[in-house]
Amino acid sequence: MIRTEKIKEYDLTYMFKDIEKKVKGYGYDSLCLRYNIARDAQAEYEIRYKHKDPENAYKLAERDKMRFYNILHDLIGEHD
């Protein structure tokens, strides 16, 4: 009986870890997508209304997005 309980406990632990990875992956993807859209809109705004150089504005946007992705990945940890 003890062996069966251990197996059930292991199965539940594995199942919760899998669910946790999926939830973290969903959160990561969702936040990255939203930040990507917002940062691109900011670059468009800077080009259109602040008359910034388009190449520089997009380059800074890419830099900011990559940094955001790296920080978020470090915070969330392992995810799908």
Phi, psi and chi 1 to 4 in degrees:
 res  aa     phi    psi   chi1   chi2   chi3   chi4
   1 MET       -  -39.6  179.8  123.1  176.7      -
   2 ILE   -62.4  -41.1  -66.3  174.1      -      -
   3 ARG   -61.7  -41.7 -173.8  167.4 -169.5  -88.9
   4 THR   -63.6  -41.2  -54.5      -      -      -
   5 GLU   -64.1  -39.8  -71.3  174.6    4.8      -
   6 LYS   -63.2  -41.6  -71.2  -81.7 -171.8 -171.9
   7 ILE   -64.5  -44.5  -69.0  171.5      -      -
   8 LYS   -62.3  -42.0  -73.7  179.7 -177.3  176.8
   9 GLU   -62.6  -42.7 -178.4 -179.7  -38.4      -
  10 TYR   -63.5  -43.5  174.8   77.9      -      -
  11 ASP   -61.7  -42.0  -72.6  -15.3      -      -
  12 LEU   -66.5  -42.0  -74.3  175.2      -      -
  13 THR   -60.9  -45.9  -57.3      -      -      -
  14 TYR   -62.7  -42.0 -179.6   77.0      -      -
  15 MET   -63.7  -43.7 -175.5  177.9   76.1      -
  16 PHE   -67.6  -36.7  -73.4  128.7      -      -
  17 LYS   -63.4  -41.5  -68.4  -94.3 -173.3 -154.4
  18 ASP   -64.2  -43.8 -169.8   48.6      -      -
  19 ILE   -63.8  -42.1  -69.0  170.2      -      -
  20 GLU   -61.0  -42.5 -178.4 -179.2   20.9      -
  21 LYS   -63.6  -39.3  -77.0  175.1   61.2  176.8
  22 LYS   -67.1  -41.6  -72.3 -177.8 -170.1  -63.2
  23 VAL   -64.9  -43.3  168.8      -      -      -
  24 LYS   -63.7  -39.6  -75.4 -178.7  178.8 -177.1
  25 GLY   -63.8  -41.6      -      -      -      -
  26 TYR   -62.6  -45.9  171.4   76.8      -      -
  27 GLY   -62.0  -43.6      -      -      -      -
  28 TYR   -60.7  -49.8  178.9   83.0      -      -
  29 ASP   -61.7  -42.7  -69.3  -15.0      -      -
  30 SER   -64.8  -47.3  179.5      -      -      -
  31 LEU   -65.6  -39.8  -70.5  170.8      -      -
  32 CYS   -64.5  -43.1  -73.3      -      -      -
  33 LEU   -61.1  -46.8  175.6   65.3      -      -
  34 ARG   -65.4  -40.0  -67.1  171.2 -166.4  -78.4
  35 TYR   -66.7  -40.2 -175.1   76.8      -      -
  36 ASN   -58.2  -46.9 -170.1   27.3      -      -
  37 ILE   -64.1  -45.1  -68.2  167.9      -      -
  38 ALA   -65.5  -42.4      -      -      -      -
  39 ARG   -69.6  -36.9 -169.7   58.4 -176.1   89.5
  40 ASP   -65.6  -38.7  -74.3  -14.5      -      -
  41 ALA   -64.9  -37.6      -      -      -      -
  42 GLN   -64.3  -42.8  179.7 -177.4  -12.4      -
  43 ALA   -61.8  -43.0      -      -      -      -
  44 GLU   -61.0  -41.8  -69.1  -69.8  -28.0      -
  45 TYR   -61.6  -45.8  172.6   82.4      -      -
  46 GLU   -62.6  -38.5  -69.6  171.9   -7.5      -
  47 ILE   -68.3  -47.0  -67.3  165.7      -      -
  48 ARG   -73.6  -45.4 -177.7  172.2  -68.4  146.5
  49 TYR  -105.0  -21.6  -63.4  108.2      -      -
  50 LYS  -106.8    1.2  -65.9 -168.3  173.6 -173.0
  51 HIS    53.7   43.5  -51.6  -68.0      -      -
  52 LYS   -84.1  157.8  -63.6 -145.2  175.1  176.4
  53 ASP   -64.9  123.2  175.3   39.1      -      -
  54 PRO   -57.4  -42.0  -23.4   31.5      -      -
  55 GLU   -62.4  -42.6 -173.9  176.7  -35.9      -
  56 ASN   -68.9  -40.9 -169.3   41.1      -      -
  57 ALA   -62.4  -43.2      -      -      -      -
  58 TYR   -70.7  -34.6  -71.3  125.9      -      -
  59 LYS   -64.6  -43.5 -175.9  178.1  176.4 -177.5
  60 LEU   -66.2  -37.2  -70.6  174.2      -      -
  61 ALA   -63.2  -44.4      -      -      -      -
  62 GLU   -62.4  -41.6  -74.3  -58.2  -46.6      -
  63 ARG   -60.7  -46.9 -178.3 -155.5   64.8 -172.1
  64 ASP   -63.0  -41.2  -69.3  -11.9      -      -
  65 LYS   -64.5  -44.1  -71.0 -172.9  -78.5 -173.3
  66 MET   -63.2  -39.6  -68.7  -53.4  -62.8      -
  67 ARG   -65.5  -42.1 -173.4   67.5 -177.0  131.4
  68 PHE   -59.9  -45.7  177.8   81.8      -      -
  69 TYR   -61.0  -42.4  -56.1  151.7      -      -
  70 ASN   -65.4  -44.8  -70.9  -23.9      -      -
  71 ILE   -63.9  -45.4  -68.7  170.4      -      -
  72 LEU   -62.5  -41.6 -173.9   60.0      -      -
  73 HIS   -60.7  -42.6  177.9   74.5      -      -
  74 ASP   -64.1  -37.9  -70.3  -15.6      -      -
  75 LEU   -71.4  -43.2  -70.4  172.4      -      -
  76 ILE   -76.8  -37.9  -71.6  178.6      -      -
  77 GLY    85.7 -152.0      -      -      -      -
  78 GLU   -64.9  131.0 -172.2  179.1   -8.8      -
  79 HIS  -153.4  166.1   57.3   83.6      -      -
  80 ASP   -83.2      -  -78.4  -11.0      -      -
